[in-house]
Amino acid sequence: MRYFLELSYNGKYFSGWQIQKSKHKKQISIQDTLAKCIALILRKNISILGASRTDTGVNAIQMFAHFDSVKVLKTKKFVNKINILLPNYIVIRNIIQVKTNASARYDVISRHYQYRINLGRGPFSYNYLKFPFRKINYGIMNKAGFILKNLDDFSPFGKKISPNSLNLCKLYYFTWRIRNRVLYIDLIANRFLRNMVRRIIGTFLYLGIGKINMLEFCSFIKKQKKILSCPSVPAKGLYLVRVRYPKSIFLESCKRTLFKPV
């Protein structure tokens, strides 16, 4: 039987989602931490696959991962057990039985990422990016966002150059808002390239403060060249907010149990 785990985590204390191989030191990943805790409960080694391979320092309000079990699990009891074993930086919200061919990674309809930037000073925004520039041209960011929504090949924002077919993404939503002196930038797409969100945010901030202009931005997009002059913003301000799946992968009895993120 296949199960989806619904979880949240603070990425500050991990080397990212995926298990990392390092010759010099042992790096703790969220995937490895979860797999070990589940193995203790089931008394059997398991493999686990996540909806997104978040980088070191990236946080998740809602994340999904799947694993298989030969026996039926008592969901509430399982959630309580695994949360006792897990460090405080990871919380299991729910466990949901799905169809045996369902995949937490490959059945995703959309992923919603949010970047948070502290524009002032506050006791609860220490984990966001502190932005030193006060004047941001949001109008030019809106214009660039419109161009981005009509883009298919996101090669300029990828970490490395790949064949064109691997750089194709569909951006459904791009917007920003300011609340309590925190700038929230939201992106929803069917998929994201590695480091794509952080590079897009860095580019838009450079546009907003005048480090690059619209002509340069459009030129890079048209020529499909990497925007090397724009930095990739730090991971600590990035949050995976929501992951959506088709209802068809869930068992009928489990469709109402999905956790809805704030």
VOZANU-303685 format. One line per 4 residues: their letters; for each residue x, y, z of N, C-alpha, C. Coordinates in pm, 1 decimal, decimal comma. Example, Ala and Ser with C-alpha at 12.3 -4.5 7.8 and 13.67 -1.06 7.14 Angstrom:
! residues 2
AS = 1319,0 -569,0 780,0 1230,0 -450,0 780,0 1320,0 -330,0 780,0 | 1285,0 -225,0 708,0 1367,0 -106,0 714,0 1290,0 3,0 787,0
***
This chain:
! residues 262
MRYF = 82,3 -118,9 0,0 0,0 0,0 0,0 87,1 125,9 0,0 | 38,4 228,0 -69,1 115,8 351,8 -79,7 51,2 460,9 4,8 | 137,5 538,9 71,6 90,1 647,1 157,8 160,0 778,1 122,8 | 83,4 885,9 130,0 138,9 1021,0 118,3 154,0 1079,2 257,8
LELS = 271,4 1134,0 285,4 293,0 1211,7 406,9 277,5 1359,0 373,3 | 207,3 1430,8 457,2 194,3 1575,3 441,4 270,0 1639,1 556,9 | 368,0 1722,5 525,9 456,7 1772,0 630,4 497,5 1916,9 611,8 | 549,3 1975,8 717,3 607,9 2110,2 716,5 745,9 2101,1 779,9
YNGK = 837,1 2189,2 737,7 969,5 2188,5 799,8 1040,2 2323,2 788,1 | 1130,5 2344,9 881,2 1219,5 2460,2 880,1 1350,7 2415,0 816,9 | 1379,9 2465,1 697,4 1496,6 2418,8 622,2 1630,2 2466,5 673,6 | 1628,4 2556,8 771,3 1752,4 2614,0 824,5 1846,4 2507,0 880,5
YFSG = 1789,5 2399,2 933,0 1868,7 2299,0 1004,7 1903,3 2176,2 919,7 | 1877,7 2183,9 788,1 1901,1 2067,7 702,5 1977,5 2106,2 575,8 | 2037,0 2006,1 513,7 2112,2 2027,8 389,7 2022,2 2015,6 267,5 | 1893,5 2043,0 285,3 1797,7 2030,7 176,0 1711,6 1906,5 192,2
WQIQ = 1623,4 1884,0 94,2 1535,1 1767,1 101,4 1610,7 1637,9 74,1 | 1685,1 1636,2 -35,2 1744,1 1512,1 -85,4 1865,7 1466,9 -5,2 | 1880,7 1334,3 6,3 1996,8 1275,5 73,1 2123,2 1316,3 -2,1 | 2220,2 1372,3 70,7 2344,0 1421,5 11,1 2460,4 1327,1 42,0
KSKH = 2544,7 1304,5 -57,6 2664,0 1222,8 -38,1 2785,2 1314,6 -25,7 | 2850,3 1308,6 88,0 2967,4 1392,9 111,8 3080,1 1310,0 172,9 | 3200,3 1327,9 120,0 3316,3 1253,5 170,6 3370,6 1316,3 299,7 | 3346,7 1444,7 316,9 3409,5 1517,3 426,9 3327,4 1515,6 555,6
KKQI = 3197,6 1538,2 544,3 3114,1 1539,7 664,8 2974,4 1488,5 632,4 | 2908,6 1439,7 734,1 2774,5 1387,6 716,7 2675,4 1503,4 714,5 | 2598,4 1512,5 608,7 2498,1 1616,7 595,7 2360,5 1558,0 624,7 | 2283,0 1629,4 703,8 2150,9 1580,6 743,2 2045,3 1636,0 648,8
SIQD = 1976,0 1547,0 578,7 1868,8 1588,4 488,0 1733,1 1551,5 547,5 | 1629,6 1617,4 497,9 1493,7 1588,8 545,3 1450,9 1449,8 500,0 | 1484,4 1413,5 378,4 1449,0 1282,2 324,3 1508,2 1169,5 409,0 | 1634,8 1182,7 443,7 1702,4 1080,6 523,4 1644,6 1072,5 665,0
TLAK = 1617,2 1188,3 724,2 1560,0 1193,4 859,8 1424,2 1123,8 863,4 | 1340,0 1152,5 764,8 1207,4 1089,9 757,8 1217,7 939,4 737,7 | 1303,5 898,0 642,9 1317,9 755,8 611,3 1360,9 675,0 734,1 | 1451,9 729,7 813,4 1500,4 659,0 932,8 1391,4 646,7 1038,9
CIAL = 1311,8 752,0 1056,0 1204,5 749,0 1155,6 1093,6 652,0 1115,0 | 1059,5 650,7 986,1 956,5 558,3 937,7 1005,3 414,4 950,1 | 1133,8 391,4 919,8 1192,9 257,3 931,2 1186,7 205,9 1075,0 | 1204,9 294,0 1171,8 1196,4 254,4 1312,9 1054,7 208,7 1348,7
ILRK = 955,8 276,2 1294,6 816,5 241,4 1324,3 775,5 112,4 1253,0 | 811,5 101,8 1125,0 772,6 -15,3 1046,2 865,7 -134,9 1066,5 | 983,4 -106,6 1128,4 1087,4 -208,4 1147,9 1133,7 -266,2 1014,8 | 1145,6 -176,8 919,3 1187,3 -217,0 785,1 1237,2 -93,3 711,5
NISI = 1349,0 -105,9 639,5 1400,0 6,8 561,6 1304,3 41,2 448,7 | 1286,3 168,8 426,5 1194,1 212,3 319,8 1261,7 320,1 235,4 | 1207,8 342,5 117,0 1252,4 454,5 33,6 1138,3 555,2 28,6 | 1173,8 681,5 22,3 1072,7 787,3 25,5 1102,8 889,3 -83,4
LGAS = 998,3 935,4 -152,4 1013,9 1029,5 -263,7 931,1 1154,0 -235,6 | 994,4 1271,5 -247,7 927,3 1397,4 -216,8 872,4 1468,2 -338,8 | 780,7 1562,3 -314,3 717,5 1639,2 -421,8 813,7 1738,2 -485,4 | 912,6 1783,7 -407,3 1007,5 1883,4 -457,2 1141,2 1865,6 -386,4
RTDT = 1250,1 1881,8 -459,3 1383,1 1867,7 -400,3 1434,1 2004,8 -357,2 | 1381,2 2052,7 -245,3 1418,6 2185,8 -197,7 1566,4 2190,5 -157,0 | 1627,7 2306,2 -179,3 1770,6 2324,6 -150,2 1794,8 2347,9 -1,2 | 1921,8 2350,9 34,1 1962,5 2380,5 172,5 1903,5 2513,9 217,4
GVNA = 1834,9 2512,9 331,5 1780,5 2635,9 387,8 1640,4 2672,1 345,1 | 1587,3 2605,5 241,6 1452,4 2635,1 193,8 1350,2 2569,4 287,5 | 1244,0 2643,1 319,4 1142,1 2596,2 412,6 1019,2 2543,4 339,0 | 936,1 2467,5 409,0 812,1 2417,0 350,3 697,3 2430,0 448,6
IQMF = 590,2 2497,0 406,4 467,5 2502,3 484,5 384,3 2378,3 451,7 | 385,4 2340,6 323,6 320,9 2215,6 283,5 409,6 2141,0 183,7 | 443,2 2019,6 220,0 524,1 1931,4 135,8 461,2 1793,2 142,4 | 474,6 1717,5 33,3 426,5 1579,8 31,8 540,6 1485,2 -4,5
AHFD = 532,2 1364,7 48,2 627,4 1258,8 13,5 553,0 1126,1 21,6 | 595,4 1028,1 -59,3 526,7 898,6 -52,3 622,9 785,8 -16,3 | 566,5 681,8 44,9 639,8 559,7 76,1 541,0 443,9 72,7 | 593,5 321,8 69,2 509,0 202,3 62,8 517,1 122,2 192,5
SVKV = 406,2 59,9 227,4 399,7 -25,2 346,5 322,9 -152,6 311,6 | 370,6 -266,1 362,4 303,9 -394,4 332,7 178,8 -413,3 417,8 | 164,6 -333,0 522,6 46,8 -346,7 609,1 -29,8 -214,7 617,0 | -155,8 -224,8 650,3 -240,4 -106,9 665,8 -198,2 -31,3 791,8
LKTK = -181,2 99,7 777,8 -136,8 181,6 891,2 -254,8 254,1 955,3 | -252,1 261,0 1087,0 -350,4 341,7 1159,7 -298,5 484,4 1157,6 | -361,0 564,8 1076,4 -304,3 695,3 1042,1 -279,2 787,9 1161,4 | -376,9 804,3 1249,5 -359,9 894,5 1363,7 -248,0 846,9 1456,4
KFVN = -245,2 717,8 1479,2 -142,5 659,3 1565,8 -4,7 675,1 1502,4 | 2,9 655,1 1370,8 130,1 667,2 1299,1 182,2 811,3 1306,8 | 93,4 908,0 1285,3 133,1 1049,7 1290,6 187,9 1085,7 1428,6 | 121,3 1040,1 1531,4 167,7 1067,5 1669,0 305,6 1006,8 1695,5
KINI = 324,2 883,5 1649,8 451,2 813,8 1671,7 566,6 883,4 1600,4 | 544,1 915,6 1474,3 655,0 972,3 1395,9 689,5 1113,4 1442,4 | 589,9 1190,3 1488,4 618,3 1324,6 1538,8 697,1 1322,7 1669,8 | 682,9 1215,5 1745,8 762,9 1198,6 1867,2 909,1 1172,8 1831,6
LLPN = 930,3 1095,9 1725,3 1066,4 1060,4 1683,0 1138,1 1173,8 1609,4 | 1062,8 1253,2 1536,4 1122,7 1357,3 1452,0 1172,7 1476,2 1534,8 | 1275,3 1547,0 1484,5 1318,9 1670,5 1551,3 1208,7 1776,4 1540,3 | 1214,0 1878,0 1623,6 1109,2 1980,8 1626,8 1097,3 2060,2 1497,5
YIVI = 1198,9 2052,2 1412,8 1199,5 2131,8 1289,9 1118,9 2066,8 1178,2 | 1069,6 1944,0 1199,1 983,9 1875,8 1102,0 855,8 1833,1 1172,3 | 741,8 1861,8 1109,9 612,4 1820,9 1165,9 531,6 1748,7 1058,2 | 482,7 1629,3 1091,2 393,5 1556,5 1001,4 251,5 1603,5 1027,3
RNII = 185,0 1653,7 924,8 49,2 1704,8 937,4 -55,1 1594,8 918,5 | -22,7 1503,0 829,0 -122,9 1404,2 790,3 -55,8 1287,2 719,6 | -123,7 1174,6 717,7 -82,3 1061,7 634,6 -206,1 1012,9 560,7 | -194,4 995,5 430,5 -309,3 966,8 346,5 -279,0 847,8 256,0
QVKT = -367,2 750,1 256,0 -349,5 636,2 164,9 -393,0 678,1 25,4 | -310,5 643,4 -73,4 -339,0 679,5 -212,6 -334,8 553,8 -299,2 | -365,5 570,8 -426,2 -359,9 458,3 -518,3 -214,8 412,2 -534,7 | -196,0 284,1 -564,1 -61,5 224,6 -562,1 34,4 283,1 -665,8
NASA = -20,0 343,6 -772,0 67,3 401,4 -875,1 83,9 552,7 -860,4 | 31,6 610,4 -752,4 41,4 755,4 -731,2 185,0 793,9 -693,6 | 228,8 908,5 -742,6 364,2 956,1 -714,5 359,0 1097,2 -656,3 | 425,8 1116,0 -543,8 430,7 1248,3 -480,3 503,4 1349,4 -567,5
RYDV = 594,4 1302,8 -651,2 671,1 1393,6 -736,1 611,7 1410,7 -875,4 | 578,3 1301,1 -940,1 542,2 1307,7 -1082,1 394,1 1335,0 -1108,6 | 309,8 1327,4 -1006,9 167,6 1356,5 -1024,6 130,7 1498,5 -983,2 | 228,2 1579,4 -951,1 200,8 1716,9 -907,6 141,3 1799,0 -1022,3
ISRH = 33,7 1872,5 -991,5 -26,4 1964,8 -1088,7 44,6 2099,8 -1082,4 | 67,0 2148,4 -959,8 134,6 2277,7 -944,3 205,0 2286,2 -810,0 | 308,7 2368,2 -806,7 382,9 2398,7 -683,9 377,9 2548,7 -661,9 | 353,4 2587,2 -539,6 341,8 2728,4 -504,2 457,5 2765,3 -411,0
YQYR = 543,9 2855,1 -457,4 654,4 2905,1 -375,5 629,7 3051,9 -339,3 | 675,3 3087,2 -221,1 663,6 3225,9 -175,2 798,1 3272,1 -118,8 | 838,5 3392,7 -160,1 962,2 3449,3 -104,9 926,2 3568,6 -16,5 | 987,5 3574,4 102,6 955,7 3676,4 201,0 1076,9 3766,1 226,9
INLG = 1054,3 3896,0 211,9 1162,3 3993,3 227,8 1122,5 4095,8 334,4 | 1206,6 4110,7 434,2 1181,7 4204,3 542,3 1222,9 4344,6 499,2 | 1125,7 4435,0 487,8 1153,4 4572,0 445,6 1178,5 4665,2 564,2 | 1157,3 4614,8 684,1 1178,4 4695,7 804,3 1245,9 4611,8 910,3
RGPF = 1210,9 4640,0 1033,8 1268,3 4565,3 1144,9 1155,0 4508,1 1229,2 | 1163,2 4378,0 1259,3 1058,1 4315,6 1338,4 1109,4 4191,5 1408,7 | 1054,9 4159,1 1525,4 1105,6 4045,4 1603,5 1073,7 3908,8 1543,5 | 975,5 3905,5 1450,9 933,6 3776,8 1397,6 976,8 3755,7 1252,2
SYNY = 1054,3 3846,0 1197,9 1093,3 3835,2 1057,3 1242,9 3808,1 1040,9 | 1305,2 3752,7 1146,3 1449,5 3727,5 1141,8 1487,1 3621,6 1037,6 | 1391,1 3535,6 1001,5 1421,9 3428,5 907,8 1400,7 3470,5 762,7 | 1353,5 3593,9 741,0 1333,2 3642,3 605,3 1459,4 3715,1 557,9
LKFP = 1467,1 3739,3 427,9 1578,0 3817,8 374,7 1559,5 3964,0 414,7 | 1663,3 4023,6 473,3 1657,6 4165,6 505,2 1711,6 4243,2 386,0 | 1625,9 4327,4 329,0 1661,5 4399,2 206,2 1703,5 4541,8 240,8 | 1826,8 4580,9 209,4 1879,3 4711,1 252,9 1826,0 4831,2 174,6
FRKI = 1762,3 4806,4 57,6 1716,4 4916,5 -27,0 1570,6 4951,0 4,2 | 1543,0 5078,9 29,5 1407,8 5119,1 67,6 1320,0 5147,0 -53,3 | 1378,3 5202,0 -157,9 1298,3 5239,7 -274,2 1303,7 5129,7 -380,3 | 1188,7 5070,8 -405,2 1177,6 4965,9 -506,7 1072,1 5009,1 -607,3
NYGI = 1105,3 5000,1 -734,9 1010,6 5034,6 -841,2 922,6 4912,1 -869,8 | 806,6 4907,4 -805,1 718,4 4792,0 -820,6 650,2 4790,3 -957,4 | 640,6 4908,5 -1019,9 578,8 4916,8 -1152,6 657,9 4837,2 -1255,7 | 790,9 4851,1 -1252,2 875,4 4778,4 -1348,0 874,4 4627,9 -1318,0
MNKA = 858,4 4593,3 -1189,3 846,7 4452,3 -1152,5 718,2 4391,8 -1209,1 | 611,4 4471,0 -1210,7 484,8 4424,1 -1268,2 497,4 4398,9 -1418,3 | 567,4 4487,7 -1486,4 587,0 4472,5 -1630,8 668,5 4347,4 -1661,7 | 772,6 4326,0 -1583,3 857,0 4207,3 -1602,4 779,4 4080,4 -1570,2
GFIL = 690,9 4088,0 -1469,7 608,1 3973,4 -1433,1 515,5 3932,5 -1545,0 | 462,6 4030,6 -1618,3 375,4 4001,6 -1732,7 452,4 3925,9 -1841,4 | 577,6 3966,8 -1865,5 663,5 3899,0 -1964,0 690,9 3756,4 -1919,1 | 716,4 3741,0 -1790,0 748,5 3609,9 -1733,7 633,6 3510,7 -1750,1
KNLD = 510,7 3558,3 -1734,4 392,3 3470,7 -1743,7 375,4 3413,9 -1883,9 | 426,9 3485,3 -1983,0 413,9 3440,9 -2122,1 537,6 3365,9 -2171,6 | 628,5 3335,7 -2078,4 751,6 3266,0 -2112,9 734,8 3115,3 -2098,3 | 795,6 3038,6 -2188,2 791,3 2892,0 -2179,0 927,6 2834,8 -2139,2
DFSP = 1033,7 2888,6 -2199,8 1169,6 2840,0 -2173,3 1235,6 2928,9 -2066,7 | 1264,0 2870,9 -1950,3 1320,4 2947,4 -1839,5 1471,0 2925,4 -1824,0 | 1538,1 2899,0 -1934,9 1683,5 2878,1 -1933,4 1761,3 2990,2 -1863,5 | 1725,2 3118,9 -1882,9 1802,6 3225,5 -1818,4 1802,1 3219,4 -1665,9
FGKK = 1706,0 3144,5 -1609,6 1693,7 3141,3 -1463,7 1734,9 3006,5 -1403,4 | 1782,8 2915,5 -1485,8 1826,3 2785,7 -1436,2 1967,4 2791,5 -1380,4 | 2003,2 2691,0 -1302,4 2137,6 2688,4 -1242,5 2241,8 2645,5 -1344,5 | 2201,3 2557,4 -1435,8 2295,8 2513,2 -1538,2 2224,1 2500,5 -1671,9
ISPN = 2301,6 2504,5 -1778,2 2244,2 2496,5 -1912,7 2208,4 2351,8 -1944,1 | 2084,1 2330,2 -1985,0 2034,1 2196,5 -2017,2 1964,7 2201,5 -2152,2 | 1933,9 2084,5 -2211,5 1855,7 2084,8 -2335,1 1725,2 2161,6 -2316,1 | 1678,3 2228,6 -2422,6 1561,1 2315,9 -2412,5 1439,3 2247,4 -2351,9
SLNL = 1418,7 2120,0 -2383,8 1300,4 2048,6 -2336,3 1297,3 2039,1 -2183,3 | 1416,1 2042,2 -2119,7 1423,4 2032,7 -1974,3 1401,0 2167,8 -1905,9 | 1400,6 2275,3 -1984,2 1383,8 2408,7 -1928,3 1241,7 2463,1 -1944,3 | 1153,0 2381,8 -2000,8 1016,4 2426,7 -2024,6 933,7 2419,9 -1896,9
CKLY = 874,0 2531,2 -1860,6 787,3 2540,2 -1742,6 666,0 2625,3 -1777,7 | 557,3 2602,6 -1707,2 437,6 2684,0 -1725,9 410,3 2760,7 -1597,4 | 432,1 2892,5 -1603,3 409,0 2977,0 -1487,0 263,1 3021,9 -1487,1 | 187,2 2978,1 -1386,6 44,9 3009,7 -1378,5 18,2 3142,1 -1308,0
YFTW = 107,9 3177,9 -1217,2 75,2 3289,8 -1128,5 203,5 3356,3 -1079,4 | 206,3 3489,0 -1086,1 317,5 3565,7 -1030,8 261,7 3695,7 -975,4 | 282,8 3719,2 -847,6 231,7 3842,4 -787,6 313,4 3878,6 -664,2 | 295,3 3999,2 -614,8 361,7 4044,5 -492,8 265,1 4128,5 -410,9
RIRN = 290,0 4134,3 -280,0 210,3 4218,3 -190,2 297,3 4254,7 -69,7 | 263,5 4365,4 -5,6 334,3 4408,6 114,2 236,9 4406,4 232,2 | 279,3 4341,0 339,6 197,1 4334,3 460,0 288,6 4344,0 582,3 | 259,3 4441,0 668,8 339,6 4463,0 790,1 488,3 4474,7 758,9
RVLY = 518,3 4549,9 654,6 655,8 4579,0 612,0 732,8 4452,9 569,7 | 659,1 4354,0 525,6 720,8 4234,1 466,8 669,1 4221,7 323,5 | 761,1 4206,8 228,8 726,1 4188,4 88,7 712,9 4038,7 60,0 | 595,3 3997,9 12,6 569,1 3858,6 -22,2 561,7 3848,3 -173,9
IDLI = 645,2 3762,6 -232,0 642,2 3739,1 -376,4 601,7 3592,8 -399,4 | 492,1 3572,0 -473,6 436,5 3438,0 -494,2 448,7 3394,2 -639,5 | 492,2 3268,9 -657,8 499,7 3208,1 -790,6 436,2 3069,1 -785,9 | 350,6 3040,1 -884,5 289,7 2907,7 -897,4 316,9 2857,4 -1038,5
ANRF = 369,8 2736,2 -1048,8 400,4 2677,7 -1179,8 385,0 2526,8 -1173,6 | 383,4 2464,6 -1290,9 374,4 2317,9 -1293,4 505,1 2254,2 -1246,6 | 616,8 2323,3 -1269,8 747,7 2275,7 -1226,4 845,2 2393,3 -1221,7 | 954,6 2375,2 -1149,0 1057,3 2478,7 -1140,0 1193,7 2415,2 -1164,5
LRNM = 1281,3 2488,8 -1233,6 1418,6 2443,8 -1250,1 1494,2 2463,6 -1118,9 | 1605,9 2396,9 -1106,7 1686,2 2413,7 -986,2 1732,8 2559,0 -972,2 | 1706,9 2616,6 -856,1 1746,2 2754,2 -823,8 1666,7 2859,9 -901,1 | 1564,5 2816,7 -974,9 1489,2 2908,3 -1061,8 1416,8 3018,1 -984,3
VRRI = 1348,9 2982,3 -876,3 1271,8 3081,7 -800,5 1363,9 3188,2 -742,6 | 1473,1 3144,9 -680,8 1564,3 3240,1 -616,7 1632,5 3331,5 -718,4 | 1658,5 3280,0 -837,6 1721,0 3363,3 -941,4 1619,7 3462,5 -1000,2 | 1494,2 3420,2 -1012,7 1389,2 3511,5 -1059,8 1372,2 3626,8 -960,6
IGTF = 1367,0 3594,1 -832,1 1349,8 3697,8 -728,9 1467,4 3794,8 -731,7 | 1590,3 3741,5 -742,5 1708,9 3826,6 -749,3 1705,4 3920,7 -869,1 | 1660,4 3867,9 -983,4 1650,0 3949,0 -1105,0 1547,1 4060,3 -1088,8 | 1432,8 4026,2 -1029,4 1326,2 4125,5 -1012,2 1365,7 4234,0 -911,7
LYLG = 1440,2 4197,5 -808,7 1487,7 4297,5 -713,9 1588,7 4391,5 -779,9 | 1673,3 4336,0 -865,9 1768,9 4419,5 -938,7 1696,7 4514,5 -1034,9 | 1587,8 4467,1 -1093,7 1505,2 4554,2 -1178,2 1443,7 4665,9 -1092,1 | 1392,5 4626,3 -977,5 1322,7 4720,0 -890,2 1410,3 4832,1 -836,2
IGKI = 1539,6 4804,0 -816,0 1629,8 4907,2 -761,2 1716,8 4970,3 -870,6 | 1693,2 4930,7 -997,1 1760,7 4994,3 -1109,5 1899,3 4942,4 -1143,3 | 1936,1 4825,7 -1090,0 2066,8 4766,5 -1122,8 2071,9 4718,3 -1267,4 | 1956,3 4672,3 -1318,7 1941,1 4641,9 -1461,0 1812,6 4709,0 -1507,8
NMLE = 1799,9 4730,5 -1638,5 1678,1 4792,7 -1690,9 1596,9 4692,9 -1772,6 | 1477,9 4735,8 -1815,4 1388,0 4646,2 -1888,3 1446,9 4600,3 -2021,0 | 1524,2 4687,1 -2084,5 1585,7 4652,3 -2212,5 1683,2 4535,7 -2194,3 | 1763,6 4542,9 -2089,6 1858,8 4435,2 -2060,0 1784,3 4306,0 -2024,2
FCSF = 1679,9 4318,9 -1943,4 1599,5 4203,2 -1903,3 1540,2 4133,3 -2025,7 | 1478,9 4210,6 -2114,0 1416,0 4153,3 -2234,1 1519,0 4092,3 -2328,0 | 1637,8 4154,2 -2333,5 1744,7 4103,1 -2418,7 1791,1 3965,0 -2373,0 | 1808,6 3948,3 -2243,0 1849,1 3818,3 -2188,4 1741,8 3712,0 -2215,1
IKKQ = 1616,2 3750,3 -2197,0 1504,8 3657,3 -2217,7 1498,5 3613,3 -2364,5 | 1511,8 3710,6 -2454,3 1501,6 3682,8 -2598,6 1615,9 3595,4 -2647,2 | 1736,8 3620,9 -2598,0 1854,3 3544,7 -2641,1 1873,1 3414,4 -2562,8 | 1787,5 3391,8 -2462,0 1795,5 3273,0 -2376,8 1933,9 3259,4 -2311,8
KKIL = 1985,5 3374,0 -2266,3 2115,6 3374,9 -2198,3 2095,4 3389,2 -2047,6 | 2184,6 3329,0 -1972,2 2177,2 3336,2 -1827,3 2205,6 3479,0 -1780,1 | 2121,3 3528,2 -1685,7 2136,8 3664,4 -1636,2 2240,9 3661,9 -1523,7 | 2367,4 3663,2 -1562,0 2477,8 3644,5 -1466,8 2494,7 3762,7 -1372,7
SCPS = 2450,9 3880,4 -1415,6 2470,9 4000,1 -1333,1 2375,8 4005,2 -1213,7 | 2273,0 3920,3 -1212,6 2174,5 3921,1 -1104,5 2198,7 3804,6 -1008,8 | 2197,9 3832,2 -880,2 2227,9 3727,1 -782,8 2109,7 3635,0 -758,0 | 2140,1 3518,6 -705,8 2037,6 3428,4 -655,0 2018,0 3463,2 -507,8
VPAK = 1896,0 3498,2 -469,4 1872,0 3542,9 -331,1 1890,7 3426,9 -233,3 | 1920,2 3455,9 -105,7 1941,9 3350,0 -5,7 1820,9 3258,7 11,1 | 1847,4 3134,4 46,1 1742,3 3032,7 56,6 1648,9 3056,9 174,0 | 1695,9 3122,7 279,5 1618,1 3130,7 403,5 1484,3 3202,2 387,7
GLYL = 1469,7 3286,1 286,3 1343,0 3356,7 266,4 1243,3 3282,2 179,5 | 1280,0 3162,7 131,5 1196,1 3088,4 37,6 1113,8 2980,9 108,1 | 984,9 2974,7 73,6 891,5 2879,0 134,0 813,1 2806,4 25,7 | 808,0 2674,3 35,6 714,9 2596,3 -46,1 581,8 2601,8 28,0
VRVR = 483,0 2666,9 -31,4 357,8 2696,4 37,8 251,0 2589,4 15,7 | 241,2 2542,2 -108,4 134,3 2446,8 -138,4 172,0 2359,8 -257,9 | 131,2 2235,2 -251,9 149,4 2140,4 -361,8 12,1 2084,2 -396,7 | -24,7 2088,8 -523,9 -157,5 2041,6 -565,5 -147,0 1914,5 -649,5
YPKS = -244,0 1824,6 -629,6 -252,3 1697,1 -702,0 -392,3 1678,4 -759,2 | -404,9 1594,3 -861,4 -540,3 1560,4 -909,2 -610,5 1473,0 -805,0 | -739,4 1492,4 -788,2 -815,2 1415,5 -688,3 -817,5 1266,3 -721,5 | -794,2 1234,9 -847,3 -804,1 1095,5 -892,0 -700,5 1002,9 -828,0
IFLE = -590,1 1057,9 -773,3 -486,6 970,7 -715,3 -519,2 929,2 -571,5 | -615,4 999,6 -509,3 -650,8 970,1 -370,8 -767,1 872,0 -363,8 | -767,0 790,1 -260,8 -880,3 701,4 -236,9 -999,5 786,3 -194,3 | -1118,2 741,8 -228,3 -1239,5 819,5 -203,3 -1253,9 857,9 -55,8
SCKR = -1216,3 767,2 31,5 -1231,7 790,8 176,3 -1132,6 892,5 231,8 | -1029,0 926,4 151,7 -921,3 1013,8 202,7 -924,9 1155,1 144,3 | -1015,3 1181,9 51,7 -1012,8 1309,7 -19,5 -1043,1 1430,0 68,9 | -1110,4 1409,0 180,3 -1146,6 1521,5 267,7 -1044,9 1545,9 379,2
TLFK = -941,0 1466,6 383,1 -846,7 1475,9 495,9 -725,0 1563,2 467,2 | -717,6 1623,8 348,6 -599,9 1702,1 312,7 -588,7 1829,3 396,3 | -468,7 1852,9 444,5 -439,3 1973,2 522,6 -434,3 2093,8 429,9 | -501,4 2203,2 466,9 -500,3 2325,2 387,9 -408,2 2427,0 455,3
PV = -299,1 2463,2 388,9 -204,8 2556,8 451,1 -263,5 2695,0 466,6 | -215,0 2767,8 567,1 -262,0 2904,7 590,1 -206,0 2996,1 482,6
***
